[in-house]
Amino acid sequence: MRIVVFALAATSLFFAATSAQAGASCSTFAKIKTYDNDSQSITIEKEKGSEQKYFPKTEGAPTTSKIPKGCKSRVLSQDSYPVKATGGRLAITQFRENFSGKMLNDVDDPAWLANQITQVIESGEMVLVVLRQPPGGGKDAPYGVTTVYMPITPAEEAEIARLNAQASDD
């Protein structure tokens, strides 16, 4: 009986810790305005966007979202947001495709992230930016960019249309 109580307590502590970290993350549609290579940080300008239009789904797909809740104005008042080009796959700032969510980063090229950010700045595209506090950083730790979702491409729209046309009701 004590083992069951202990297991339930450990499980609830684990979920409390993960939900606390998830509570320290947010997302916003934004345009990346500048990139400072010396400080490894970007500045963003918040934009309005629709998740349903930005992340279209195939017919019958669940309506759940992988994207954290919207950011509060306190988070968005930071002057700049750190990005990380090197480290493990879970430690770097990831650029991801829209529909499939596939990571685009070239983890073997430390200049890849700076080049990609520069391309996004030059294009003026709106992206979805996920901001999180570093693990163990405390509630006052500055937010950093963990993921950037690119806009949907014509190839991804064609794939959604193909999947919708392929689907059939039995």
C-alpha positions in Angstrom: 0.0 0.0 0.0 2.8 2.4 0.8 4.4 1.7 -2.6 1.2 2.7 -4.3 0.9 5.9 -2.3 4.6 6.7 -3.0 4.1 6.0 -6.7 1.1 8.3 -6.9 2.9 11.0 -5.0 5.9 10.7 -7.3 3.7 10.8 -10.4 1.9 13.9 -9.2 5.2 15.7 -8.4 6.5 14.8 -11.9 3.3 16.2 -13.6 3.4 19.3 -11.4 7.0 20.0 -12.4 6.3 19.5 -16.1 3.2 21.7 -16.0 5.2 24.4 -14.1 7.7 24.4 -17.0 4.9 24.4 -19.6 3.4 27.3 -17.7 6.6 29.3 -18.3 6.3 29.1 -22.1 4.2 31.1 -24.5 3.9 31.8 -28.2 3.2 34.8 -30.4 3.0 35.6 -34.1 5.8 38.0 -34.9 8.2 39.4 -37.4 11.8 39.1 -36.5 13.2 42.6 -36.8 16.9 42.4 -35.9 19.5 39.8 -35.1 22.6 40.6 -33.0 25.3 38.0 -33.7 27.5 39.1 -30.8 24.8 38.7 -28.1 23.1 35.8 -29.9 19.7 37.5 -29.6 16.8 38.8 -31.8 14.2 41.5 -31.5 10.7 40.8 -32.6 7.6 42.8 -33.4 4.3 41.2 -32.3 1.8 40.5 -35.1 -1.8 39.3 -35.2 -2.3 35.9 -36.8 -4.8 33.1 -36.8 -3.6 29.6 -35.7 -6.4 28.0 -37.9 -5.1 29.9 -41.0 -1.5 29.6 -40.2 -1.6 25.9 -39.3 -4.3 24.4 -41.5 -5.1 20.8 -40.8 -6.4 17.9 -42.9 -10.1 17.1 -42.6 -10.8 15.1 -39.5 -7.6 16.0 -37.8 -7.8 16.6 -34.1 -8.1 20.2 -33.1 -5.5 20.0 -30.4 -2.5 22.4 -30.6 1.2 21.9 -30.0 1.6 25.6 -29.5 1.8 27.1 -26.0 -0.7 29.8 -24.9 -0.3 33.4 -25.9 2.3 35.6 -24.3 1.5 38.2 -21.7 2.6 41.8 -22.3 5.2 41.5 -19.6 7.0 38.7 -21.6 6.7 40.7 -24.8 8.2 43.8 -23.2 11.7 42.2 -23.2 14.1 44.2 -25.4 15.6 41.1 -27.0 15.3 37.3 -26.8 18.3 35.0 -26.8 18.7 32.3 -29.5 21.0 29.3 -29.3 22.8 28.0 -32.3 24.8 25.2 -30.8 24.1 22.4 -28.3 22.0 19.3 -28.3 18.8 19.0 -30.5 16.7 20.0 -27.5 18.9 22.9 -26.4 19.1 24.9 -29.7 16.6 27.3 -31.2 14.8 25.2 -33.6 13.3 26.3 -36.9 10.4 24.0 -37.9 8.2 23.3 -40.9 4.6 24.4 -40.5 2.5 21.3 -41.4 4.8 18.4 -40.6 6.7 20.1 -37.7 10.0 18.7 -39.1 13.1 20.5 -37.7 14.9 22.3 -40.4 18.2 23.1 -38.5 21.5 21.9 -39.7 23.0 21.0 -36.3 26.4 20.4 -37.8 26.7 24.0 -39.1 27.0 26.6 -36.3 26.3 29.4 -38.9 23.0 27.9 -40.1 20.8 29.6 -37.5 22.2 33.1 -38.1 21.8 32.6 -41.9 18.2 31.4 -41.4 17.3 34.3 -39.1 18.8 36.7 -41.6 16.7 35.2 -44.4 13.5 35.6 -42.3 14.4 39.2 -41.5 15.0 40.0 -45.2 11.8 38.3 -46.3 9.7 40.1 -43.7 7.7 36.9 -43.2 5.5 36.5 -40.1 6.5 33.5 -38.1 5.3 31.9 -34.9 7.8 32.2 -32.1 7.7 30.0 -29.0 9.4 31.6 -26.0 10.4 29.8 -22.8 12.3 30.4 -19.7 15.4 28.3 -19.2 14.9 25.1 -17.1 15.7 25.9 -13.5 16.0 29.6 -14.2 13.3 30.7 -11.8 10.2 32.7 -12.5 12.1 35.9 -13.2 14.5 34.4 -15.7 14.4 36.0 -19.1 12.5 34.2 -21.9 14.5 32.8 -24.9 13.4 31.6 -28.3 13.1 27.8 -28.4 11.1 27.3 -31.6 10.3 29.2 -34.7 7.5 27.8 -37.0 7.9 28.9 -40.6 4.8 30.0 -42.6 3.0 27.3 -44.6 4.4 26.8 -48.0 2.6 26.0 -51.3 4.0 22.5 -51.1 2.5 22.0 -47.7 -0.8 23.4 -48.9 -0.7 21.0 -51.8 0.0 18.1 -49.5 -3.0 19.0 -47.3 -5.2 19.2 -50.4 -3.9 15.8 -51.6 -4.6 14.2 -48.2 -8.1 15.7 -48.2 -8.8 14.4 -51.7 -7.5 11.0 -50.8 -9.6 10.6 -47.7 -12.8 8.7 -48.1 -15.7 7.9 -45.9 -16.4 4.2 -45.4 
